[in-house]
């Protein structure tokens, strides 16, 4: 039996981090592959136990790094455990990766990179510390470590990205690029360039992801709700539009999704985010 938990960040780190999360358990290496659905946030993931395997259409199965930065994903990633599970994740806010790496986030879209290859090998120290602790102690150690190292930078460099994301969220993913530009008094080109650099996604793609996450949150909170109603509430034109977007980002239709084993998938549903 696996257990998943999230811990909100302290106030002084809340400008860059959405949460620290942990997933732990012992599945005996027999876990089924499940999709991880895009949520609009980059992450640092530290694996304290057996590796996870990711299925890739063009590469077959690959073993994921034990310490990695995962950029924005725009399609479902299918993963499975190979044994015991002890994962600790730092889920950054959409603009947090750019401040952490000081690099355009478009370079990491749909990519996972070992942290040692990114010049953030200091995370190995954190990984070693966490390996000695119990899950209940992990969030305190992560937040104290990040605060002491000062590696998350200042939000000032991402202030426009933060405002763009806030407008997209407030609109439920329904605002156009033209509307964003008008509200923020910048050009449409500036909106697109800022999002690609600081977030790693075009504003229209983030809008689609947040709409789906909103629908997923409703779907999982009450699976008896009528799918067409859920789609309309989340901002889709009709049931066909909802199903088409669901298949594109989740890899299957809503009805098929509900019938699957989703132990891993459900843990990473943002439900619309912050």
PASEBA-1860 file (N, C-alpha, C; in nm, 3 decimals):
! residues 274
1> XXXXXXXX> 0.085/-0.120/0.000/0.000/0.000/0.000/0.088/0.125/0.000 ~ 0.065/0.213/-0.096/0.143/0.336/-0.104/0.072/0.450/-0.032 ~ 0.150/0.542/0.019/0.096/0.660/0.085/0.152/0.784/0.018 ~ 0.065/0.881/-0.006/0.105/1.008/-0.069/0.062/1.123/0.020 ~ 0.154/1.220/0.038/0.122/1.340/0.116/0.186/1.462/0.055 ~ 0.125/1.578/0.080/0.180/1.707/0.039/0.191/1.798/0.159 ~ 0.296/1.884/0.157/0.315/1.982/0.264/0.334/2.119/0.200 ~ 0.254/2.215/0.242/0.264/2.351/0.189/0.396/2.415/0.234
9> XXXXXXXX> 0.449/2.506/0.156/0.576/2.571/0.192/0.557/2.676/0.298 ~ 0.665/2.707/0.372/0.660/2.822/0.463/0.650/2.951/0.382 ~ 0.609/3.056/0.445/0.580/3.181/0.374/0.700/3.232/0.293 ~ 0.821/3.216/0.346/0.936/3.273/0.277/0.978/3.193/0.154 ~ 0.919/3.076/0.132/0.949/2.997/0.012/0.827/2.983/-0.080 ~ 0.715/3.042/-0.039/0.591/3.024/-0.114/0.589/3.100/-0.246 ~ 0.690/3.185/-0.270/0.696/3.257/-0.398/0.750/3.169/-0.510 ~ 0.807/3.052/-0.475/0.866/2.965/-0.576/0.815/2.820/-0.570
17> XXXXXXXX> 0.766/2.778/-0.453/0.730/2.638/-0.434/0.581/2.623/-0.411 ~ 0.520/2.530/-0.481/0.380/2.497/-0.456/0.367/2.403/-0.337 ~ 0.452/2.302/-0.332/0.449/2.210/-0.220/0.570/2.118/-0.224 ~ 0.596/2.052/-0.114/0.681/1.933/-0.112/0.587/1.814/-0.102 ~ 0.609/1.713/-0.183/0.525/1.594/-0.177/0.611/1.470/-0.156 ~ 0.550/1.366/-0.107/0.622/1.240/-0.086/0.529/1.124/-0.119 ~ 0.588/1.022/-0.179/0.518/0.898/-0.210/0.605/0.784/-0.162 ~ 0.549/0.699/-0.077/0.630/0.588/-0.026/0.544/0.464/-0.008
25> XXXXXXXX> 0.610/0.350/-0.016/0.541/0.222/0.001/0.628/0.111/-0.054 ~ 0.576/-0.010/-0.055/0.651/-0.125/-0.105/0.560/-0.207/-0.193 ~ 0.578/-0.191/-0.325/0.489/-0.264/-0.416/0.552/-0.393/-0.466 ~ 0.672/-0.427/-0.415/0.734/-0.553/-0.452/0.782/-0.559/-0.596 ~ 0.789/-0.444/-0.661/0.839/-0.442/-0.799/0.736/-0.484/-0.901 ~ 0.611/-0.499/-0.860/0.509/-0.548/-0.952/0.408/-0.440/-0.990 ~ 0.443/-0.315/-0.971/0.349/-0.207/-0.999/0.318/-0.193/-1.147 ~ 0.191/-0.160/-1.176/0.151/-0.137/-1.314/0.195/0.001/-1.360
33> XXXXXXXX> 0.218/0.014/-1.490/0.251/0.145/-1.547/0.126/0.232/-1.545 ~ 0.143/0.360/-1.508/0.032/0.453/-1.501/0.076/0.589/-1.555 ~ -0.018/0.666/-1.611/0.018/0.796/-1.666/0.027/0.904/-1.559 ~ 0.127/0.990/-1.571/0.134/1.114/-1.494/0.089/1.224/-1.589 ~ -0.011/1.299/-1.548/-0.078/1.395/-1.637/-0.019/1.534/-1.616 ~ 0.001/1.610/-1.723/0.055/1.746/-1.708/-0.023/1.828/-1.606 ~ 0.051/1.903/-1.522/-0.015/1.988/-1.422/0.031/2.133/-1.425 ~ 0.122/2.167/-1.517/0.165/2.307/-1.528/0.278/2.346/-1.437
41> XXXXXXXX> 0.341/2.249/-1.368/0.449/2.280/-1.274/0.573/2.196/-1.302 ~ 0.692/2.257/-1.301/0.816/2.179/-1.305/0.847/2.124/-1.167 ~ 0.932/2.023/-1.161/0.959/1.959/-1.032/1.104/1.914/-1.020 ~ 1.151/1.909/-0.898/1.273/1.836/-0.862/1.227/1.711/-0.790 ~ 1.275/1.594/-0.834/1.233/1.468/-0.774/1.357/1.392/-0.726 ~ 1.354/1.351/-0.600/1.463/1.276/-0.539/1.411/1.138/-0.504 ~ 1.474/1.035/-0.560/1.434/0.897/-0.537/1.528/0.835/-0.434 ~ 1.473/0.792/-0.322/1.553/0.738/-0.213/1.554/0.586/-0.211
49> XXXXXXXX> 1.495/0.524/-0.314/1.487/0.378/-0.316/1.505/0.327/-0.458 ~ 1.426/0.228/-0.498/1.440/0.165/-0.629/1.394/0.259/-0.740 ~ 1.457/0.253/-0.857/1.425/0.346/-0.965/1.287/0.323/-1.024 ~ 1.237/0.427/-1.087/1.115/0.418/-1.166/1.153/0.399/-1.313 ~ 1.063/0.336/-1.386/1.083/0.311/-1.529/0.980/0.393/-1.606 ~ 1.026/0.465/-1.707/0.933/0.542/-1.791/0.926/0.481/-1.930 ~ 0.806/0.465/-1.979/0.785/0.411/-2.114/0.782/0.524/-2.215 ~ 0.865/0.514/-2.317/0.873/0.615/-2.421/0.842/0.550/-2.556
57> XXXXXXXX> 0.757/0.616/-2.633/0.718/0.559/-2.762/0.837/0.540/-2.855 ~ 0.935/0.631/-2.848/1.047/0.626/-2.942/1.172/0.560/-2.884 ~ 1.177/0.540/-2.751/1.296/0.485/-2.688/1.271/0.356/-2.610 ~ 1.148/0.310/-2.606/1.116/0.195/-2.523/1.111/0.235/-2.377 ~ 1.165/0.153/-2.290/1.165/0.182/-2.147/1.299/0.239/-2.104 ~ 1.297/0.345/-2.025/1.420/0.405/-1.975/1.412/0.414/-1.822 ~ 1.526/0.398/-1.758/1.534/0.410/-1.613/1.552/0.557/-1.579 ~ 1.464/0.610/-1.496/1.472/0.751/-1.461/1.589/0.777/-1.366
65> XXXXXXXX> 1.651/0.895/-1.375/1.757/0.931/-1.278/1.702/0.930/-1.136 ~ 1.789/0.906/-1.040/1.745/0.905/-0.901/1.730/1.046/-0.844 ~ 1.792/1.144/-0.909/1.773/1.285/-0.874/1.758/1.360/-1.004 ~ 1.645/1.424/-1.025/1.621/1.484/-1.156/1.535/1.608/-1.147 ~ 1.551/1.692/-1.249/1.463/1.806/-1.273/1.372/1.767/-1.388 ~ 1.243/1.779/-1.367/1.145/1.749/-1.472/1.081/1.880/-1.513 ~ 1.100/1.915/-1.640/1.040/2.037/-1.691/0.890/2.020/-1.713 ~ 0.829/2.121/-1.772/0.686/2.111/-1.803/0.663/1.995/-1.898
73> XXXXXXXX> 0.559/1.917/-1.872/0.523/1.811/-1.966/0.392/1.848/-2.035 ~ 0.382/1.811/-2.161/0.265/1.847/-2.241/0.188/1.725/-2.287 ~ 0.226/1.608/-2.237/0.158/1.484/-2.270/0.173/1.390/-2.150 ~ 0.091/1.287/-2.140/0.105/1.198/-2.025/0.235/1.120/-2.030 ~ 0.302/1.110/-1.915/0.422/1.028/-1.901/0.383/0.900/-1.829 ~ 0.413/0.788/-1.889/0.376/0.658/-1.832/0.494/0.602/-1.755 ~ 0.476/0.580/-1.624/0.584/0.533/-1.539/0.538/0.414/-1.456 ~ 0.634/0.339/-1.406/0.603/0.230/-1.314/0.720/0.213/-1.217
81> XXXXXXXX> 0.691/0.171/-1.094/0.799/0.144/-0.998/0.865/0.011/-1.030 ~ 0.992/-0.003/-0.989/1.062/-0.130/-1.007/1.080/-0.203/-0.875 ~ 1.031/-0.143/-0.767/1.046/-0.204/-0.634/0.988/-0.113/-0.529 ~ 1.055/-0.103/-0.417/1.008/-0.016/-0.308/1.007/0.129/-0.353 ~ 0.914/0.207/-0.297/0.894/0.346/-0.339/0.926/0.439/-0.223 ~ 1.017/0.532/-0.246/1.048/0.640/-0.151/1.088/0.762/-0.234 ~ 0.987/0.840/-0.271/1.008/0.957/-0.354/0.980/1.083/-0.274 ~ 1.064/1.184/-0.295/1.040/1.317/-0.239/1.045/1.415/-0.355
89> XXXXXXXX> 0.942/1.496/-0.370/0.936/1.591/-0.479/0.923/1.734/-0.430 ~ 0.987/1.825/-0.501/0.970/1.968/-0.477/0.895/2.020/-0.598 ~ 0.765/2.044/-0.580/0.683/2.093/-0.691/0.694/2.245/-0.694 ~ 0.762/2.295/-0.795/0.780/2.438/-0.808/0.656/2.502/-0.868 ~ 0.637/2.629/-0.841/0.534/2.703/-0.911/0.575/2.718/-1.057 ~ 0.483/2.747/-1.147/0.515/2.742/-1.290/0.640/2.819/-1.333 ~ 0.671/2.929/-1.262/0.789/3.010/-1.296/0.912/2.974/-1.212 ~ 0.900/2.877/-1.122/1.008/2.848/-1.028/1.132/2.787/-1.091
97> XXXXXXXX> 1.115/2.711/-1.198/1.230/2.646/-1.261/1.330/2.745/-1.317 ~ 1.280/2.855/-1.375/1.369/2.954/-1.434/1.455/3.020/-1.328 ~ 1.399/3.043/-1.210/1.477/3.104/-1.102/1.576/3.006/-1.042 ~ 1.540/2.877/-1.040/1.630/2.776/-0.986/1.749/2.753/-1.077 ~ 1.724/2.742/-1.208/1.830/2.703/-1.302/1.892/2.820/-1.378 ~ 1.825/2.935/-1.375/1.874/3.053/-1.450/1.890/3.018/-1.598 ~ 1.798/2.942/-1.650/1.803/2.893/-1.788/1.663/2.897/-1.846 ~ 1.647/2.925/-1.977/1.513/2.923/-2.036/1.444/2.789/-2.015
105> XXXXXXXX> 1.322/2.793/-1.964/1.250/2.669/-1.936/1.205/2.596/-2.061 ~ 1.202/2.665/-2.175/1.168/2.597/-2.300/1.269/2.489/-2.334 ~ 1.391/2.499/-2.280/1.493/2.396/-2.303/1.459/2.265/-2.234 ~ 1.367/2.268/-2.138/1.338/2.149/-2.058/1.196/2.096/-2.075 ~ 1.121/2.155/-2.166/0.984/2.109/-2.187/0.986/1.964/-2.234 ~ 0.908/1.880/-2.166/0.900/1.736/-2.193/1.034/1.666/-2.177 ~ 1.115/1.715/-2.082/1.246/1.655/-2.056/1.263/1.627/-1.906 ~ 1.339/1.522/-1.876/1.386/1.496/-1.740/1.538/1.490/-1.747
113> XXXXXXXX> 1.604/1.565/-1.660/1.749/1.576/-1.663/1.803/1.548/-1.523 ~ 1.905/1.464/-1.514/1.968/1.439/-1.385/2.023/1.568/-1.327 ~ 2.001/1.592/-1.200/2.042/1.719/-1.140/2.193/1.741/-1.146 ~ 2.271/1.634/-1.145/2.417/1.650/-1.153/2.460/1.705/-1.287 ~ 2.377/1.688/-1.391/2.408/1.741/-1.524/2.366/1.886/-1.540 ~ 2.302/1.941/-1.439/2.248/2.077/-1.449/2.319/2.176/-1.359 ~ 2.427/2.131/-1.295/2.498/2.222/-1.205/2.428/2.242/-1.073 ~ 2.336/2.153/-1.038/2.269/2.162/-0.908/2.296/2.033/-0.830
121> XXXXXXXX> 2.421/1.991/-0.836/2.460/1.868/-0.766/2.449/1.883/-0.616 ~ 2.434/2.008/-0.565/2.413/2.028/-0.422/2.290/1.953/-0.372 ~ 2.198/1.919/-0.465/2.082/1.843/-0.424/2.117/1.701/-0.379 ~ 2.236/1.653/-0.418/2.280/1.522/-0.370/2.296/1.523/-0.218 ~ 2.340/1.637/-0.163/2.351/1.648/-0.018/2.214/1.633/0.048 ~ 2.114/1.698/-0.012/1.979/1.687/0.042/1.929/1.543/0.030 ~ 1.955/1.481/-0.083/1.911/1.342/-0.104/1.971/1.249/0.001 ~ 2.100/1.269/0.030/2.167/1.186/0.131/2.105/1.206/0.270
129> XXXXXXXX> 2.071/1.330/0.301/2.009/1.357/0.432/1.872/1.292/0.443 ~ 1.793/1.304/0.336/1.658/1.249/0.340/1.659/1.098/0.353 ~ 1.759/1.033/0.295/1.765/0.887/0.300/1.775/0.835/0.442 ~ 1.819/0.919/0.534/1.836/0.877/0.674/1.714/0.906/0.760 ~ 1.613/0.970/0.701/1.498/1.017/0.778/1.371/0.941/0.744 ~ 1.271/0.957/0.828/1.139/0.900/0.802/1.058/0.997/0.717 ~ 0.953/0.949/0.649/0.871/1.040/0.567/0.819/1.161/0.642 ~ 0.782/1.146/0.769/0.730/1.259/0.846/0.833/1.370/0.862
137> XXXXXXXX> 0.962/1.335/0.852/1.069/1.434/0.869/1.112/1.497/0.737 ~ 1.070/1.441/0.626/1.118/1.489/0.496/1.086/1.636/0.469 ~ 0.960/1.682/0.485/0.931/1.821/0.448/1.011/1.923/0.528 ~ 1.026/1.899/0.657/1.103/1.993/0.741/1.247/2.001/0.691 ~ 1.306/1.886/0.660/1.444/1.884/0.612/1.458/1.956/0.479 ~ 1.362/1.932/0.387/1.368/1.998/0.256/1.360/2.149/0.271 ~ 1.263/2.197/0.344/1.245/2.341/0.356/1.360/2.408/0.431 ~ 1.409/2.344/0.535/1.524/2.402/0.606/1.648/2.403/0.518
145> XXXXXXXX> 1.667/2.300/0.439/1.783/2.292/0.350/1.776/2.402/0.244 ~ 1.662/2.417/0.179/1.647/2.519/0.074/1.663/2.659/0.131 ~ 1.609/2.680/0.250/1.621/2.812/0.312/1.767/2.844/0.345 ~ 1.838/2.744/0.396/1.976/2.768/0.436/2.068/2.788/0.317 ~ 2.037/2.722/0.205/2.123/2.732/0.087/2.090/2.853/0.001 ~ 1.967/2.903/0.010/1.929/3.020/-0.068/1.933/2.998/-0.217 ~ 1.895/2.878/-0.263/1.910/2.846/-0.404/1.789/2.881/-0.491 ~ 1.682/2.933/-0.429/1.563/2.956/-0.509/1.550/3.098/-0.563
153> XXXXXXXX> 1.648/3.181/-0.539/1.652/3.311/-0.605/1.538/3.403/-0.565 ~ 1.520/3.505/-0.647/1.421/3.608/-0.619/1.310/3.603/-0.723 ~ 1.190/3.630/-0.681/1.076/3.624/-0.772/1.075/3.739/-0.872 ~ 1.156/3.842/-0.849/1.152/3.959/-0.935/1.174/3.930/-1.081 ~ 1.266/3.839/-1.111/1.293/3.807/-1.251/1.177/3.738/-1.320 ~ 1.082/3.685/-1.243/0.968/3.613/-1.300/0.836/3.684/-1.270 ~ 0.841/3.812/-1.237/0.720/3.881/-1.193/0.614/3.885/-1.303 ~ 0.655/3.908/-1.429/0.556/3.911/-1.537/0.498/3.773/-1.559
161> XXXXXXXX> 0.581/3.670/-1.556/0.530/3.533/-1.572/0.429/3.502/-1.462 ~ 0.460/3.546/-1.341/0.369/3.522/-1.229/0.235/3.588/-1.253 ~ 0.236/3.709/-1.306/0.111/3.781/-1.333/0.034/3.715/-1.447 ~ 0.105/3.668/-1.549/0.039/3.600/-1.661/-0.030/3.474/-1.612 ~ 0.042/3.393/-1.533/-0.016/3.270/-1.481/-0.138/3.300/-1.394 ~ -0.129/3.405/-1.313/-0.242/3.441/-1.227/-0.365/3.477/-1.309 ~ -0.346/3.548/-1.419/-0.458/3.585/-1.506/-0.518/3.461/-1.573 ~ -0.432/3.370/-1.616/-0.482/3.247/-1.679/-0.563/3.166/-1.579
169> XXXXXXXX> -0.511/3.154/-1.457/-0.583/3.079/-1.354/-0.716/3.146/-1.321 ~ -0.715/3.276/-1.305/-0.836/3.349/-1.268/-0.946/3.333/-1.374 ~ -0.904/3.318/-1.499/-1.000/3.303/-1.608/-1.045/3.159/-1.629 ~ -0.989/3.067/-1.551/-1.017/2.926/-1.573/-0.959/2.875/-1.703 ~ -0.851/2.938/-1.748/-0.788/2.896/-1.873/-0.862/2.942/-1.997 ~ -0.947/3.044/-1.984/-1.030/3.086/-2.098/-0.987/3.218/-2.160 ~ -0.888/3.285/-2.101/-0.846/3.413/-2.155/-0.753/3.393/-2.274 ~ -0.766/3.477/-2.375/-0.683/3.469/-2.495/-0.550/3.539/-2.473
177> XXXXXXXX> -0.454/3.514/-2.562/-0.326/3.583/-2.554/-0.348/3.734/-2.571 ~ -0.439/3.770/-2.660/-0.470/3.912/-2.679/-0.527/3.972/-2.551 ~ -0.614/3.895/-2.484/-0.670/3.942/-2.358/-0.564/3.957/-2.250 ~ -0.470/3.863/-2.245/-0.361/3.873/-2.148/-0.278/3.998/-2.173 ~ -0.244/4.021/-2.299/-0.162/4.137/-2.333/-0.232/4.267/-2.294 ~ -0.362/4.273/-2.320/-0.437/4.395/-2.288/-0.444/4.418/-2.137 ~ -0.468/4.313/-2.061/-0.481/4.328/-1.916/-0.349/4.366/-1.851 ~ -0.238/4.318/-1.909/-0.107/4.340/-1.847/-0.029/4.453/-1.913
185> XXXXXXXX> -0.088/4.515/-2.017/-0.029/4.630/-2.084/0.108/4.597/-2.144 ~ 0.115/4.483/-2.208/0.235/4.441/-2.280/0.190/4.388/-2.416 ~ 0.286/4.358/-2.502/0.250/4.305/-2.634/0.222/4.155/-2.626 ~ 0.150/4.104/-2.725/0.126/3.961/-2.732/0.258/3.885/-2.745 ~ 0.352/3.942/-2.817/0.483/3.878/-2.833/0.554/3.867/-2.698 ~ 0.542/3.972/-2.616/0.605/3.968/-2.483/0.542/3.859/-2.397 ~ 0.410/3.844/-2.405/0.343/3.738/-2.329/0.398/3.602/-2.369 ~ 0.406/3.576/-2.499/0.455/3.446/-2.546/0.600/3.423/-2.511
193> XXXXXXXX> 0.683/3.524/-2.530/0.826/3.510/-2.501/0.850/3.487/-2.352 ~ 0.779/3.561/-2.267/0.795/3.544/-2.122/0.754/3.405/-2.078 ~ 0.644/3.357/-2.131/0.597/3.224/-2.092/0.692/3.114/-2.137 ~ 0.743/3.125/-2.256/0.837/3.023/-2.304/0.964/3.023/-2.221 ~ 1.014/3.141/-2.185/1.140/3.150/-2.110/1.121/3.112/-1.965 ~ 1.021/3.167/-1.898/1.009/3.150/-1.753/0.926/3.028/-1.712 ~ 0.837/2.984/-1.799/0.748/2.873/-1.765/0.774/2.750/-1.851 ~ 0.812/2.771/-1.977/0.837/2.658/-2.065/0.716/2.614/-2.145
201> XXXXXXXX> 0.610/2.693/-2.141/0.487/2.662/-2.214/0.432/2.788/-2.280 ~ 0.370/2.771/-2.395/0.292/2.880/-2.451/0.171/2.904/-2.362 ~ 0.122/3.028/-2.353/0.007/3.054/-2.266/-0.115/2.969/-2.301 ~ -0.135/2.941/-2.430/-0.249/2.859/-2.469/-0.235/2.716/-2.419 ~ -0.112/2.665/-2.414/-0.090/2.528/-2.365/-0.114/2.521/-2.215 ~ -0.063/2.621/-2.140/-0.089/2.623/-1.997/-0.240/2.632/-1.970 ~ -0.310/2.710/-2.049/-0.455/2.720/-2.033/-0.521/2.584/-2.049 ~ -0.481/2.508/-2.151/-0.538/2.376/-2.174/-0.509/2.282/-2.057
209> XXXXXXXX> -0.386/2.288/-2.005/-0.349/2.202/-1.893/-0.431/2.236/-1.769 ~ -0.447/2.365/-1.740/-0.522/2.404/-1.620/-0.670/2.371/-1.632 ~ -0.726/2.381/-1.753/-0.865/2.339/-1.772/-0.881/2.189/-1.742 ~ -0.787/2.110/-1.794/-0.796/1.966/-1.770/-0.780/1.935/-1.621 ~ -0.685/2.000/-1.555/-0.666/1.975/-1.412/-0.791/2.013/-1.332 ~ -0.857/2.119/-1.372/-0.981/2.158/-1.307/-1.087/2.051/-1.325 ~ -1.099/1.998/-1.447/-1.195/1.892/-1.474/-1.161/1.765/-1.396 ~ -1.032/1.732/-1.390/-0.990/1.614/-1.315/-1.024/1.626/-1.167
217> XXXXXXXX> -1.002/1.746/-1.112/-1.036/1.767/-0.972/-1.183/1.740/-0.946 ~ -1.270/1.789/-1.034/-1.413/1.764/-1.020/-1.446/1.617/-1.038 ~ -1.384/1.555/-1.136/-1.410/1.415/-1.167/-1.374/1.324/-1.051 ~ -1.258/1.350/-0.989/-1.212/1.264/-0.881/-1.284/1.292/-0.749 ~ -1.332/1.414/-0.733/-1.404/1.446/-0.608/-1.542/1.381/-0.607 ~ -1.600/1.362/-0.726/-1.731/1.297/-0.733/-1.745/1.227/-0.869 ~ -1.700/1.100/-0.878/-1.705/1.025/-1.005/-1.847/1.003/-1.058 ~ -1.950/1.031/-0.976/-2.087/1.011/-1.023/-2.138/1.130/-1.104
225> XXXXXXXX> -2.066/1.241/-1.105/-2.111/1.357/-1.181/-2.113/1.326/-1.330 ~ -2.207/1.385/-1.400/-2.219/1.363/-1.544/-2.103/1.430/-1.616 ~ -2.038/1.356/-1.708/-1.915/1.405/-1.770/-1.936/1.533/-1.849 ~ -2.048/1.543/-1.917/-2.075/1.666/-1.993/-2.081/1.787/-1.903 ~ -2.140/1.771/-1.786/-2.150/1.882/-1.690/-2.012/1.922/-1.640 ~ -1.929/1.822/-1.610/-1.793/1.850/-1.564/-1.718/1.929/-1.670 ~ -1.729/1.886/-1.796/-1.660/1.956/-1.904/-1.703/2.100/-1.918 ~ -1.834/2.125/-1.911/-1.884/2.262/-1.923/-1.837/2.348/-1.807
233> XXXXXXXX> -1.838/2.294/-1.686/-1.793/2.369/-1.569/-1.645/2.403/-1.578 ~ -1.567/2.318/-1.645/-1.423/2.341/-1.657/-1.388/2.430/-1.776 ~ -1.488/2.467/-1.856/-1.462/2.562/-1.963/-1.455/2.504/-2.103 ~ -1.496/2.378/-2.120/-1.497/2.319/-2.254/-1.629/2.354/-2.324 ~ -1.621/2.361/-2.459/-1.738/2.403/-2.536/-1.852/2.301/-2.526 ~ -1.814/2.174/-2.534/-1.914/2.066/-2.530/-1.843/1.937/-2.490 ~ -1.919/1.828/-2.486/-1.864/1.701/-2.443/-1.755/1.651/-2.539 ~ -1.774/1.673/-2.667/-1.674/1.629/-2.765/-1.541/1.701/-2.744
241> XXXXXXXX> -1.548/1.832/-2.718/-1.428/1.911/-2.692/-1.358/1.860/-2.567 ~ -1.434/1.833/-2.462/-1.379/1.781/-2.337/-1.309/1.647/-2.360 ~ -1.375/1.556/-2.429/-1.318/1.423/-2.453/-1.192/1.431/-2.537 ~ -1.194/1.517/-2.638/-1.076/1.531/-2.726/-0.956/1.584/-2.648 ~ -0.976/1.686/-2.567/-0.866/1.742/-2.489/-0.819/1.645/-2.380 ~ -0.914/1.572/-2.323/-0.880/1.473/-2.221/-0.788/1.366/-2.280 ~ -0.824/1.317/-2.398/-0.741/1.214/-2.463/-0.603/1.269/-2.496 ~ -0.595/1.395/-2.536/-0.467/1.453/-2.575/-0.372/1.466/-2.456
249> XXXXXXXX> -0.425/1.505/-2.340/-0.340/1.532/-2.224/-0.333/1.417/-2.124 ~ -0.436/1.333/-2.122/-0.437/1.221/-2.027/-0.414/1.086/-2.094 ~ -0.423/1.081/-2.226/-0.393/0.958/-2.298/-0.509/0.865/-2.317 ~ -0.628/0.902/-2.268/-0.745/0.816/-2.283/-0.869/0.901/-2.260 ~ -0.986/0.845/-2.282/-1.111/0.916/-2.259/-1.141/0.923/-2.109 ~ -1.228/1.015/-2.065/-1.262/1.022/-1.923/-1.319/0.891/-1.868 ~ -1.403/0.824/-1.945/-1.463/0.700/-1.895/-1.359/0.590/-1.878 ~ -1.265/0.580/-1.971/-1.157/0.482/-1.958/-1.069/0.517/-1.839
257> XXXXXXXX> -1.042/0.645/-1.821/-0.960/0.691/-1.709/-1.020/0.647/-1.575 ~ -1.151/0.661/-1.561/-1.216/0.627/-1.435/-1.211/0.478/-1.406 ~ -1.200/0.397/-1.510/-1.197/0.253/-1.491/-1.061/0.194/-1.465 ~ -0.957/0.276/-1.471/-0.820/0.227/-1.455/-0.775/0.229/-1.309 ~ -0.669/0.151/-1.282/-0.597/0.167/-1.155/-0.519/0.298/-1.165 ~ -0.543/0.392/-1.070/-0.484/0.525/-1.080/-0.411/0.562/-0.951 ~ -0.353/0.464/-0.883/-0.287/0.490/-0.755/-0.183/0.600/-0.769 ~ -0.101/0.593/-0.872/0.000/0.696/-0.895/-0.060/0.820/-0.959
265> XXXXXXXX> -0.143/0.800/-1.061/-0.199/0.912/-1.135/-0.272/1.009/-1.045 ~ -0.361/0.958/-0.958/-0.442/1.045/-0.874/-0.359/1.129/-0.777 ~ -0.240/1.077/-0.741/-0.155/1.151/-0.647/-0.107/1.282/-0.705 ~ -0.100/1.289/-0.838/-0.041/1.407/-0.901/-0.142/1.490/-0.977 ~ -0.268/1.480/-0.938/-0.372/1.565/-0.995/-0.379/1.691/-0.913 ~ -0.362/1.804/-0.981/-0.356/1.933/-0.911/-0.493/1.990/-0.882 ~ -0.591/1.952/-0.961/-0.726/2.002/-0.936/-0.744/2.150/-0.963 ~ -0.656/2.208/-1.046/-0.669/2.349/-1.079/-0.559/2.432/-1.022
273> XX> -0.489/2.381/-0.921/-0.372/2.451/-0.869/-0.408/2.575/-0.789 ~ -0.304/2.655/-0.768/-0.320/2.774/-0.686/-0.339/2.895/-0.775
END
